[in-house]
Amino acid sequence: MDEKHALQKFKRQTVITITQLVQLLQCSVITARRRLKKWKVYTSINKNGRYYTLPQVPVFDDNGLWRYQAILFSKHGNLKQTIIQIIRQAPTGLSAADIAKMVALAPSSSLFAQIKNAAGIRREKHCGRFIYFSRPRKKEHF
């Protein structure tokens, strides 16, 4: 199938896997991945990044997330980049549980341990829960 028809079918399907794209284009996996890069698709941030959607398809919410059935996409990149951006947009901070609900992740995920070290992110424990903030705490002057 030529690229134009493949793109039209892809758009109608909303999301696609690499296996489906290979079958649609009747090409190798490497060629299919080149097409995905050329088309600047979004990759799912859950489901092991197995799903792709064209850039004109998603309607992202205020957090830059879009769900299609149980598949989650982000305009911010991968899961870690998405969580960091969500924290940066939250003026009062977010708990791990709040973030986990947004991105369909377990609140006990090891990813949260990595997030605390991200540039511009601060983590504090309040009432037994970790809260993530977007900027460093102001230094007290004596």
matplotlib code that plots the C-alpha trace (Angstrom):
import matplotlib.pyplot as plt

x = [0.0, 1.3, 2.2, -0.8, -3.4, -1.5, -1.7, -5.5, -6.1, -3.8, -5.8, -9.1, -7.8, -6.8, -4.0, -1.7, 1.0, 4.3, 3.1, -0.1, 1.9, 4.3, 1.3, -0.3, 2.8, 4.0, 7.5, 10.1, 10.0, 12.9, 11.0, 7.9, 9.8, 11.3, 7.7, 6.7, 9.6, 8.8, 5.1, 6.1, 3.7, 3.0, 4.0, 1.9, 3.4, 1.8, 1.3, 5.1, 5.1, 3.4, 0.9, 1.3, -1.1, -0.7, -0.1, -3.4, -5.5, -5.1, -7.0, -4.9, -6.3, -4.8, -2.1, -1.1, -2.6, -4.9, -6.6, -7.8, -9.5, -6.9, -4.0, -2.4, -0.5, 1.4, 2.4, 5.4, 7.3, 7.9, 6.3, 9.1, 9.1, 5.3, 5.3, 7.9, 5.9, 2.7, 4.5, 5.9, 2.3, 0.9, 1.2, 0.6, 2.4, 1.0, 1.2, 2.5, -1.0, -2.4, 0.2, -0.3, -4.0, -3.4, -0.9, -2.3, 0.8, 1.2, 1.9, 4.7, 6.4, 10.2, 9.8, 8.9, 12.3, 13.9, 11.6, 12.7, 16.2, 14.9, 15.9, 13.5, 11.6, 11.4, 10.0, 8.8, 7.1, 3.8, 1.6, 3.3, 2.9, 5.5, 4.5, 6.2, 6.8, 7.9, 10.5, 13.0, 12.0, 13.0, 16.0, 15.3, 17.4, 18.4]
y = [0.0, 3.4, 5.9, 8.2, 5.4, 4.0, 7.4, 7.6, 4.2, 4.9, 8.1, 6.2, 3.6, 6.3, 4.2, 1.6, -0.9, -1.4, -4.8, -3.4, -0.7, -3.2, -5.2, -2.0, -0.8, -4.2, -3.3, -4.1, -3.0, -0.6, 1.1, 1.3, 3.0, 5.5, 6.3, 6.9, 9.3, 11.1, 11.4, 12.7, 10.4, 10.3, 7.1, 5.8, 6.4, 3.3, -0.2, -0.4, 2.4, -0.1, 2.3, 5.2, 8.0, 10.7, 14.3, 15.6, 13.0, 13.6, 16.3, 16.9, 18.0, 20.7, 18.3, 17.5, 14.0, 12.2, 8.8, 6.5, 3.6, 2.4, 3.9, 7.1, 9.6, 12.8, 15.8, 16.1, 13.0, 9.9, 9.1, 10.7, 13.9, 14.0, 13.7, 16.4, 18.7, 18.0, 18.9, 22.1, 23.1, 22.5, 25.7, 24.0, 20.7, 17.2, 14.0, 10.8, 9.4, 12.4, 12.1, 8.3, 8.7, 11.1, 8.9, 5.5, 4.5, 2.8, 5.5, 3.2, 3.2, 3.5, 6.3, 8.7, 8.1, 9.3, 12.3, 13.8, 14.4, 16.1, 19.7, 22.2, 19.5, 19.3, 16.5, 16.9, 14.6, 15.9, 13.8, 10.6, 11.4, 12.7, 16.0, 17.1, 20.8, 22.7, 25.0, 25.0, 26.2, 29.8, 30.2, 31.8, 34.9, 35.7]
z = [0.0, -0.8, 2.0, 1.3, 1.7, 4.7, 6.4, 5.7, 7.1, 10.1, 10.8, 10.7, 13.1, 15.6, 17.1, 15.6, 16.7, 14.8, 13.7, 12.3, 10.4, 9.0, 7.6, 6.3, 4.5, 3.6, 4.7, 7.3, 10.9, 10.3, 7.4, 9.5, 12.3, 9.8, 8.7, 12.3, 12.8, 9.5, 10.5, 14.0, 15.8, 19.5, 21.3, 24.2, 27.7, 29.0, 27.5, 27.0, 24.4, 22.0, 20.4, 18.1, 16.9, 14.4, 15.7, 14.4, 16.2, 20.0, 21.8, 24.9, 28.2, 30.4, 31.6, 28.1, 28.3, 25.9, 26.5, 23.8, 25.5, 28.0, 26.0, 27.3, 25.2, 26.3, 24.4, 26.8, 25.7, 27.7, 31.1, 33.2, 31.1, 31.4, 35.2, 35.5, 33.4, 35.3, 38.6, 37.1, 36.1, 39.6, 41.7, 45.0, 44.4, 43.9, 45.9, 44.3, 44.5, 42.6, 39.9, 39.7, 39.1, 36.2, 34.4, 35.4, 37.4, 40.8, 43.5, 44.8, 41.4, 41.4, 38.9, 41.7, 43.3, 40.0, 39.7, 43.1, 41.5, 38.4, 37.8, 39.3, 41.3, 45.1, 47.2, 50.8, 53.1, 54.6, 56.8, 55.7, 52.0, 49.5, 47.8, 44.7, 44.0, 41.0, 42.5, 45.3, 48.7, 49.4, 51.7, 55.0, 55.7, 59.3]

ax = plt.figure().add_subplot(projection="3d")
ax.plot(x, y, z, "-o")
ax.set_aspect("equal")
plt.show()
